[in-house]
Amino acid sequence: MLAGLTFLVGLGAPAMTDSDEAFYAEAAREMVESGDWLTPYYNYEPRFQKPILYYWATAATFAVTGPGEASARLWAAISGIALVFVTAGIARRWYDDDTALLAGAIVATSFGYVALGRMALPDLPLALFVTATIGTALVAVGDRVPHPRGWLFAAAVAAALGFLTKGPLAVVLPAVVIGPIVTIERRQSRVGFGDLAAAAGVFAVVAAPWYLAMWWRHGTPYLESFFVGDNFERFATDRFNEPRPWWYYGPVIVGGAAPWSPFLLLGAGAILRLVTGRGGPGSLETRLAIWVLAPLALLTLSVGKQPRYVLPLLPPLAVLLAHGIMDRVRSRRGLDGSLYQSRPDRGLQWASIASGAILLLAGGLLWRARPLFVELPPLHSAVAAAVITLAGLAVVVTALSRAWRDAPWVLAIGSSLALPALVIGGLAGGPEDAVHKAAQAVKAARRADEPIGVSRVFVRNLVFYTGLRQTDLINDEQLTAFLGQAGRALIVVPVVDLDRVEAAGAHKGRRLAEFAYLNEAGLRLRSFLWPDPARDVQRIVLVATRD
């Protein structure tokens, strides 16, 4: 129920963002339009950057429902819900039912998971497959189970699906986790070389055919583009992202775990014991700590850091947090056989209060930023801010009361209401989104086959709504040339950019329509503390040249 609320409610409300999710949504739409289910295309040109599985899943959904925001994001949301159950299953196997329920609730109500589960991106499906690979592989090689080969084959299938979702990372991340754990635990495994070879065969049968078909159609340049360009260079060079400091992922993890972030201090003990050498080599805490630290070390070495790359680290963190919380809320049995706990656990209380304060702060900031949400009815933001504030208040009051043990559960339930409220009250514009209006205006103004240009706005998502090929104008020189070309053309451009190039002597076109646009990805803390529509809300104009 929690996962259904956080991942599915309002899934189609925000327009496709002008970010990477538009790549996947539009490529899936073009896949259905063209009937070519082998090679992804974006803006009617081949897109080699990512494997095929998310494109296939989204295109299959479009074929049934038609293209739309909810359909494009559906498989990311389903992956988020599945990850809730996989995490709970791991916690149940290693601990107990209560820990499993809380671990699943943490995954279902953490901002990092929910935010990515509401975007048409393959990162959450990758986190699901990586988590399933590690969990099933550890059962096969580290636990006493009747049929370890079946668990190993399940790990091979999960790794192959991850490989079809985002490439080699689906194999590398499990390897850097499973190897150290098996080495440290030194358990006698019943998995032999023949089992490993058979599992490798299962992996190849599932993962290899599409890559071979792409190589057959596009030749070696495809393999070089994908494996060298999109994977090795993304990891080892600054070709795709500017270099970021070694500590970059620390704040990302803290933010992604919100509003559970304060509980990270309670779960840090297991990691600290591992680092200092005081953790038992066979303990489950050590296993989970390695699961967090080994991928984090690998990702920290990468030059091309991105916030969403750490998603596979959050499931073991959720299990660690759930175990630490449940250990603190359970009563102790005395020598006389009675249950007692003389006073509240202060660490748990303060963590709960801090988590409630995070929700209170979020509600206050959303209320203060209401003038920026120009695409929403004012009542939406007000109601959403009230829901988030009440959720935070409930957590704080519970933590300070005699029912302090229930504070984590109140936080889970409150967050399951607060996170959808944040989306619906701050991000959802629906048909009134500026990109919807711009697409409608472009299609209404286009008379024949005039070229369409986009300059520094809607460079990725407008094509999804128009279904028309467009040209990305990345600087003033290209914008000026597009304005001055012979024949009629349409351009979507920020007003300030158009004013600047026209003042510098560019050809002046006829302004057909103007829209207010709030780019949520561009919001900063100051936007919430001191909201200024003149600074944060852009004016976008549709221009026709030679009209």
ZAMIRO-502606 format. One record per residue (C-alpha): x, y, z. Coordinates in pm, whole numbers, plus 50000, padded with zeros to 5 digits. Layout:
BEGIN
XYZ
...
//
This chain:
BEGIN
500005000050000
502815024350085
504615016849759
501405020749560
500865055249708
504385068049661
505135053649318
501795054349138
499655083349265
499995112449023
502475093348807
501305110248487
500705144748630
504005162648554
504955166648189
507995148048062
510875167948200
513455184447978
516005158548095
517195123548014
513735108248064
512575124547742
515225104147555
513605071447661
510005082547619
510565096647271
512725067347157
509965043547264
507355064347080
509465064046763
509965026446803
506205021146783
505865046546501
508595031246284
508064994646370
511834990346418
512164971946750
515884965546719
517544999946699
516405028546924
515945062246756
515615096246918
514645127146714
514645102946420
518365095346452
519935063146593
520495063946968
523265039947071
523855052947423
521855027147622
520674990947580
517214980747473
515174967047765
513634999347893
512865010447537
511124977247471
509074978247790
507935014047733
507255008947362
505144978147440
503124998947684
502725026747426
501525001147172
498664992547409
497855025747577
499305051447339
502175074947435
501765094047759
503565104448074
502215076848298
502875050148034
506445062247988
507125060948362
505175029348438
508095005048430
510255027148648
507425028448902
506844990848881
510574985648934
510375007349244
507524986549383
509374954449298
512494967749471
510394973049784
509504936149785
513004924149697
514464944749983
511814931650221
512524896050106
516234899850177
515534914350522
513054886650602
515494859550501
518334874050708
516384888751001
512624886651066
509204898050948
509194931251137
512584941251000
511434931050651
508284952150673
510204982650792
512984978450533
510384977050257
508655007650401
511925026950402
512485019050035
508885028349953
509155062350122
512715074550054
512975104849828
515755090349610
513755059649519
510455077449470
511935105849261
513545081249017
510465059149019
508525088748878
510885094248585
511105074448260
514685063348329
516315028848348
518215036248670
515625022448911
515144990748701
518944987148709
518914990749090
516224963749104
518204939348890
521494946349074
519804941049411
518144909049292
521434896549147
523354902249469
520614888949694
520044856549501
523774850849440
524524854049813
521814828749889
523364804849635
526964807649751
526614817850114
523444802250258
522544766150314
519704760850068
518444728349910
518904739549548
521714765249518
521894761449138
518354775349102
519314806149304
522444810049093
520424808148772
518044834548911
521064856948974
522254851048616
518864860848473
518684892148690
522214902148586
521364896448219
518244918148245
520354945048412
522914941648131
520094947447881
518934977348085
522164996948130
525144976148032
528254963248215
527484980548545
524854953648608
527684928148628
530454949348780
528504961249086
527434925949195
530974913449138
532564939349369
530034930049640
529894892249614
533644886849579
534684903349909
531764888050100
532594852649985
536274858350062
535624871750412
532974846450514
534994816750384
531984793950380
532074760750205
529844765749906
528094737949720
528304758449401
531014744049179
532714754148857
530104735648651
527314755548818
529104788248748
529654778348384
525964769248347
524954802648504
527254820648259
525474802447979
522094813748111
523394849448125
524654847747766
521394832947632
519384861647783
521794890847735
523734884147416
521194881247128
520264918147108
523904929547121
524774904546847
521874916746634
523014952846678
526554943046582
525204924646276
523204955046161
525504983846262
528924967546275
531854973746506
531205011446537
528155003446748
530154982046992
532835008947015
530245036247068
528435017447344
531094998347536
533945023247494
532145056547458
529055052847673
530565030647944
534345032547976
534655069547887
531655078448104
533395061548397
536995072148339
536815106148165
535015139548190
533555136747840
529965134547969
530165151348312
532445176048482
534725159948745
533215160349092
534945157349431
535525123749601
532935131749869
530215139249612
528115108449687
527925115150063
525375143350039
523615124749758
523045094249980
521875116150268
519445134450040
518275102749868
517455086450202
515345116150319
513255117850529
515015087550684
518435104450666
518795110351044
518515072751099
521715068050897
523595076951215
521945047151386
522985023851105
526525037551082
527705014951362
527914984051140
529935002450877
532205017251144
532814982851296
533744969250953
536144997950881
537824994851223
538074957051201
535734950551497
532934935251294
532594897451295
533504882250955
530344861350952
527854887451070
524974899250859
525844935250947
529284930150792
527694915650481
525404945550444
528204970250518
530324955150239
527304956950011
527194994550074
530915002850084
532304982449793
530084998149521
530485032249684
534275029149659
534015019349291
531615047649208
533775072549398
536695063749170
534575072848867
535155106448703
531615108448562
529585109248884
525795112248870
523375112749167
521265083849042
524245060149014
524085053049389
520555038849382
521815002549416
523405012149750
520155022249914
518494987549955
521244973750184
521205006950369
517445002850419
517964968050566
520694981250796
518455009750910
515484986850967
517594962551170
519024990851382
515585006151443
513914973251534
516754965051772
516044997451957
512254995251975
512054959852105
511614955052476
514204935352672
513434904852885
514714905753241
515854877453468
512354874353608
510974867953259
509124900753230
509494925652946
510814959753029
512344990952886
512755016453157
512985047252936
512765056852569
515715051252340
517125086252300
518885079151971
515675066551812
513705095651952
516065122151821
516335105551481
512535104551459
512235141051562
514835151051304
512995131451032
509745148251129
511525181851114
512615173850757
508955169850660
508015201650847
510755220450662
509635206150327
506055216850396
507155251850492
509375256050187
506625243649954
504215268750109
506715296950067
507455287849704
503795288949595
504295320349376
506635300249153
504145273149061
502535292748781
501215261548607
499185250048911
495995262149080
497115279349404
495005255849616
497095225649507
500285238549665
498505250249978
496855216550039
500085197849961
502055219550205
499425213050474
499585175150420
503385174650440
503395196850751
500805175450931
502795144050848
505935159051001
504045171251306
502585136351363
506085121151362
507445146551612
504485143051848
504695105051837
508445105451906
507925127052214
505025106452348
504795073452532
504225057452189
507785066452078
508335031051946
505725038051677
507495069051541
509225050251252
505885035851141
504225069951163
507115083650955
506555056650692
502825063650668
503285101350678
505945100350408
503725079050185
501265108150189
503825136150185
505805124649881
502815122949641
501605156049785
504975171549701
504705159449341
501075169349290
501395202149480
504675214149335
505525196649012
502315186648839
501075209748570
499175185248353
497795199448026
498705234248150
502435226548145
504385250447925
505745222347708
502205210447631
501235245747530
504375250147323
503785217447137
500185226647061
501265260646935
503975245546713
501575220646555
498955248046502
501495271946343
503195246546115
501845249845762
503875223945575
507265209445658
508945239945807
512015231646019
511625234746395
514395248046619
514685247546997
517155269747179
518095262147542
514605251047638
512555219547567
515575205847382
514665169947473
510985168047557
509275189747292
509805163447023
507815138547235
504775161247231
504995173146871
506155140746709
508215162846475
511945163446416
513685193846557
517085210846553
518915218946877
520385254146865
523095253347130
524535288847105
523725323846985
525495318446653
523295288746564
520165307146681
521085337046467
521705315046161
518385296946210
516525330046234
518175342345914
517705311545696
515725313645374
512175301945406
509835299345700
510945282046023
509605278946377
511745284146686
510985278847056
513345300847258
513535319547591
512515355947549
515775368747701
517845349147446
515725361147155
515925397247272
519705394347301
520355380746950
517845404446791
519555433946962
522845421146814
521415422846462
519715389246408
516695386746179
513495394346368
510725369046336
507075371746429
506275361646786
503295338246773
502835327447135
504425332147477
504395309247783
505465310248147
507765281048233
509135269348567
512025245248521
511905225048846
515365210748777
516755245948792
515325254249134
517815260949413
517435265649788
517195303249740
514205297449511
512285283449808
513635307250070
513195338649859
510895329449568
511025354549284
508965346648973
510905373048777
514105353448842
512945317348852
510065316448600
511145318848237
509205334547952
509265312247643
508265324047298
507375306746971
508785326046674
508065322146304
510745334546065
509945349145720
506275348745815
//
